[in-house]
Amino acid sequence: MKKYASLLFFALLLNGCDDGDLTVETIDFDDVTATSCDPATNALIYKLKPQESLLLQMPANSLKNEPTTTDTLAYNIDNSNFRFFYRAYDGAVSKPNVCDAIPPSTPNINEEWYALSGKIQIATKAIYLDPAPADGHTEITGYNHNITLRGVSFSKPGPVQVQDKYPFGDFKTSVTPVVVAFTDEVAKYCDVQLKVYNNNLSNSLVIENLDKTLIQNVDTPIGQPRKSLINLSTGSPAVISNNVYYRTYNNNLPEITKEYYCTTTTPTTPTVKDTWVGVTGKANESGIIEVTTTHSLKVYKHKIVLRNTSMKQGNSTFKLATEFVLGTVTTVEP
C-alpha cells in the first residue's frame, strides 16, 4: 500500500513537471495517522507531514459509527460539500495551518492538487476492547473507517489527471463502550405484562413477551434450569416471545420502576436514548434464557440467566457476559 501510494503521486507529479512549478518529488502518507479538526463532527480529516498535507472535507457527521456490510458508504466528490486536497508548503506545517478559521500566514502553500470529481468510499468496522474481558463480554471502543477515493479527477498544474483508485487510509473514531451490569441482583417481574427486567438509574435490560413456561412456582431439578430462546417463534401464525432489549434513557427512571414497566402503555418519560436488541437465539448454542427456581415455604426465587447472548443496534453487535445474571425474581404462592 505504501509503495502504491508513493508511485501513484510520483506519477502524477511527473505528469505536470514540465510547467516548472512542482517542488515535491514523492508523496507518501501511508504511515501517517489521520486526525480530525473536530472529533465531534469529523468534518475535516487530515494527514500531516513536515511540509505536506492531505485534506478530506465532508459535511458534519458524514462518517457513521456503524459497520458497513456488503456495500461501503459512498459520497460523490463535488469540490463543494465533499472535497479532497493535497498541499505542499514552503515550511513546516502544523494543525493550525489546517484547522484554524484564520490560519497562520506562514508557511505558504506552494503546490495544491484538488479533486474535481470522483467518489469517496468508506468501509467501517467496529473496534473491540483487546484483550476481551475474562467473563466473555465484549466492548466496542470505537470504529475504524477505511477511506478510498475512486475515479478521481485531479485539478493540477497542466492537464487534469484521472486516477482510478487512491487509498486515503484509516481513520478511527472513539465511542464510550456499552457495558451491561446491574448493582442490584434483584430483578422485577410484571406477571400481567409478562416482563422481567433489571435496571440502574438510567438504563435497563428487559425481557418482554416472556415465555409463560419460564416462571413457574415449581422447583427446578439441580443443574436443570428451564430453558427458552431469545425471539422464540411458536404457533401459526407465529408468535414471537422473549424479546430482549437493553435501553439507555435521557433522564433517570422513576424510583418505583413498576410504574414504568408494569403498565399496558409505557410512559413517554423518561425518553429512550439508545436501544440494543437481543439477537435471536439458537438451541444449545446462543441466546439462551435459563431460569432456576427454588423455594422456602410459599416464597419462590427464580434466578434468570442469559447465556451466550449478543445485543445488536443496526450493524453493531456486542456480547453480554457468557453467563449473564439478569437477577432473581420473587413470586409468592397464594
PELINKA-V837006 format. One line per field, one symbol per residue. ss: DSSP state (H for helix, E for strand, C for the rest). phi: phi as a letter, one per 20 degrees, with the letter a starting at -180 (. if undefined). psi: psi as a letter, one per 30 degrees, with the letter a starting at -180 (. if undefined). A space follows every 50 residues. Layout:
# PELINKA-V837006
ss->???
phi->???
psi->???
This chain:
# PELINKA-V837006
ss->CHHHHHHHHHHHHHHCHHHCCCCCCCCCCCCCCCEECCCCCCCEEEEEEC CEEEEEECCCCCCCCCCCCCCCEEEECCCCCCEEEEEEECCCCCHHHHHC CCCCCCCCEEEEEEEEEEEEEEEEEEEECCCCCCCCCCCEEEEEEEEEEE EEEEECCCCCEEEEEEEEEEEEEECCCCCCCCCCCECEEECCCCEEEEEC CCEEEEEECCCCCCCCCCCCCCCCCEEEECCEEECCCCEEECEEEEEEEC CCCCCCCHHHHCCCCCCCCCCEEEEEEECCCECCCECEEEEEEEEECCEE EEEEEEECCEEEECCEEEECCCEEEEEEEEEECC
phi->.ffgfffgfffffffdffemefcdebcbdgeeffcdfcgfclfcdbcccg cbbdccdbggmffdebgedfdefccefclcedcbcdcdceafdbggfddf gdfgfcfeedbbdceebpcddcddcfddgcffgfenfdceercddedcdc ledeebgnffddcfbcefoecdddcffecebcfdeeedcdffelccbcbd fcbbccddlfgfffecebfeggmcffcbcflfdcnbffdedmedcdcdcf cffffefffeeecfdfgecffeeccddffgfcgmcblddccddcbclddd ddedcddldddccmeecbdfggdeefqdedccfg
psi->eeeeeeeefeeeeefgfffgfkfkfkkjgegkkklkejfffhfjklkkle glkkkjkllkgekkikklcfklkkkkkggdejlkkkkklgakkleefefk ejllfllljfkkklkelakjkjkkkkklkklklfgfllkjfakkjjkkkk hkjkklkalkkkkekjjeakkklklkkjjjkkfkfjllkjfefhkkllla egllkkjlhkkffejkhkkklkgilkklkkhkklljlkkklhkkkkkllf lkllejfffeehlekklfkllkekkkkkkklkkgelhkkkkkkllkbgkk kjkkkkkhkkkkjbgkklklkeijjeakkklkk.
